[in-house]
Amino acid sequence: MKAIAVRPPTPDSVHLRDIPVPTLADQPHPHVCTIPEGRSVLVRVLQIGVDATDREINEGKYGNAPKGCDYLILGHESFGRVVDVGSKVTEFQKGDLVSCTVRRPGKSLFDSIGRNDITSQDEYYERGINLCHGYLTEYFVDDAEYMVKVPPTLKHIGVLSEPASVCAKAIEQAYLAQTRLQVWNPKRAFVLGAGQIGLLATMMLRLKGLDVFTIARAPGPHRKSQIAEAYGATYISTQEQSMQELARKVGAPDLIFEATGSSQIAFQAMEVLGNNGVLIWTSVTGGQEQVLVPGDSINLKWVLGNKLLVASVNGNRKHFETGIKDLAHGEAQFPGVTEQILTHPLAGLDRFEEMMHLLVHEKNALKVFVNVSE
């Protein structure tokens, strides 16, 4: 079968290759973890989403091939249909629609209790990203432990399950951390960035009843601004109004969700957060940029204002389930809006070069995804 792969850390090494079709007897991560006997699930891939992570891996900024292998199969945003299950699998059956988590367990205490997403090891294992092959293939097999059902009613946006889990986890972690205050009732949120993560975070924060300002560079109207506004948020262009000006106008935010991919903006957000507020970082910046910040001012205001920074990456099975529930609630409250995030479909794995070109050069490519099979 076909697969889209790279040869990390070699830049621009994306290519199409033939690999064996997996079976229930296979172990997809032999150097990382073992699927217990009878717990395998074989999935036919329907769609795979790709994003800046895949682009940066192809640029050689991070990512590693599995041990003993000279290539890494890309793709961490999975959506497929179950075609076979092991003898001890009871939670899935043939025909179920599923998404699959990304992290696989290491050897830390957190890994042993199912919190692979917060492993304390420096070495981590992520399908399609680091030391584990990804999902950009025709079929994959994995442990039922790491799979989550997607309702048939969400088939049209099932490929957004993984990014939805990222947002769901980040927001959950912020709310959990804010229990430190005994009473925290946030009213206003700034979402920085209007990519898929920023827009899904906008939707989820609106579902919580917050007054959301989605902040990005380009002036509207355009697809991103229209989606944000359809969720009931206010879209702000930084070319027309800075974060600082907005905060002075509407009030400092209780919560900032940063999803820009820019370390400079991530640190600038620290200057506008309100007292007792929480700043969520979700960007993964793989470069070497140096950022100059007003350190004394930030330190003073953060200490005196009891402010909190939460960094969040990846999600476990519970976060996938929460993200899928939020997608369903979003469909009920904002029907037809989330599907507009899916802007650039590609038919088949053969179009890997076009896929990467879109990720690198097409600024209007809000969401690129590959239709692997019907």
PyMOL commands that set and color helices and strands:
alter all, ss='L'
color gray80, all
select helices_A, chain A and resi 52-58+109-112+116-118+144-146+152-181+196-207+223-230+243-250+263-271+295-304+317-333+338-341+349-361
alter helices_A, ss='H'
color red, helices_A
select strands_A, chain A and resi 2-6+15-18+40-50+72-73+77-85+97-100+103-104+125-127+131-132+139-143+147-149+188-192+211-216+234-237+255-258+278-281+308-311+344-347+368-371
alter strands_A, ss='S'
color yellow, strands_A
deselect
rebuild
show_as cartoon
